[in-house]
Amino acid sequence: MAEVAKVHCDVPREWLAEHRYSAESIHQTIEKLRSPACRNYVILAKNSSNAIVGLHWVQIAEKSEPLHGNVLSLWVHPQFRQRGVATRLKTSAESWLSSNGVSEVRTQVYVANTKMMALNQKLGYQVTMVGMAKKLHDGNGFNGE
């Protein structure tokens, strides 16, 4: 569980150089994964040495109408990309969601993560919302004038 949480917390560093996380972030992720109140599905892809080379984490959004699933994490080790691993992970998770009465799956993708944007579109996902952000601090103080 800790390994899954660490990968989940670390993934954004691939396309967001300033991404940081802490031991507390990992702990909170472990708690979220273990929570009996959440219906989580985590599927792993492992290599011949039993090391994780891909993971996909989805969660059913309880109390939602219509019932939908949220993608919380999808990652494939760079050496295993372009081999269909992410597609197999996503289709497995979509099957699980569907078998649990979920009629829609939602995900958020950083615009800089162009490969994931392309994969999602290839698999039939449509852009339904655009998130925007503005940095107000550089870590040392206010950036404004």
N, C-alpha and C positions, 0 to 999 in steps of 0.2 A: 504494500500500500504506500509506503514511504517513497519507493522508487517512482511509482506512478505520479504521486504528488510533486516530486522534484521535477520530473520531466514536464508536467503541466505548468509549473511555475516558471520554468526556464525557457519554454518554447518561444515566447515573443522576442527574445534576444536575437533571433535569427534575422528579423526584419526591423527591429526597433532597438538600435544600439544602446540607448540610454535606459532600457528596461532593467529594473532591479527588483529583487525580492529578498525576503528574509526567512529565517528559521520559523518565525511566527506565521508567515504566509504559507509555508509548507505544512505547519501544524493545522492551520485553519482548513487547508485543502483536504488533509487527511480526515478531519472531523466531518467535512461535507461529504466525502466519499463514504464514510461509515454511518452517516445519519440514517436512522431507521425511518425518519419522516420523509426522506427523499427516495424516489425510485430511480436509482442510478443503474446505468449499464456501461461497463468498461470492458472493452475487448482489446486484447494485446496481440501483437504479432511478434514472434520471437525467432531468433536465428538458431542454427544448429547447436550453439553453445548455451542456449536458453536465455540469452540476453534480449531485453526488449528492444525491438527495432521499429516498432510502431505502436501507437495507442490511439484509441478513440473513446471519448467519454461523452455520453448523452444522459440527459435527465428529463423525466416527465415533469412538466409544470403542472402540479396539482392545482386544483381550483381555477383552472383556466377554461374558458369557453371560446372556441372549441378547444378540446384537450390537445395540447401541443407538446412537442419535445424541444429541448434546447441543446445544441451542441456546445459543450463546455471546453472540449479539447480534441484536436486531431493533429497528430504528429507522426512523421515517418523519418527515420534516420537518413541523412543525406545519401549514404551509400546504398540505400534500398529504395530510393525514389525512382520514379518512371518505370516501375515494375508492376503497377496495379495494386500495390499494398493499400494505399489510401482508399482507392475505389472499393476494394473488398471490405475494408473496415467500415466505410460509410454504408455500403449496402447491407451489411450485417446489422448495423445499428438501426437502420431504417426498417428492416424486417422485424426487429425486436420491438421498436416503437409501434409499428403497425399492429403487431400481434397483441399489444397492450392497449388498443383502442385509440391510439394517437392518429390524428388525421393530418397533422402538419408538423414539419420540423423547421426550426429557426436557428440561424447561426449569425454570428458577427465575425467579420473578417477585416483585418487592417488593410487599407488600400495598398500599402506597400507590400503586402503578401500576395503578389500577383499570381503566383502559382496556385494558391488556394482559391483565389477568385476564379481563375480559369477552370479548375477542377469542378468547383461548385456549379458554374454555368454549364459545363459539359454534362453534369449529372442532373440538370433540370432545375437548379435553384435560380430564382429570379431576385434581382435587387428590388427590395421593397421599401428601404429606408436608408438614408445616408447620415452617418454620425459625423459630427464636426467637433473639433477641439481647438482651444487656444491656450497656449502656455502663458501663465501670468508671472511665474517665478523661474529663475534660472538656478535655484538652489542656494544662491547667495543673497537674494533680495529681489525686490520687484523689478521687472524688466521695462515697465512703462516709463513714460516721460513725465 
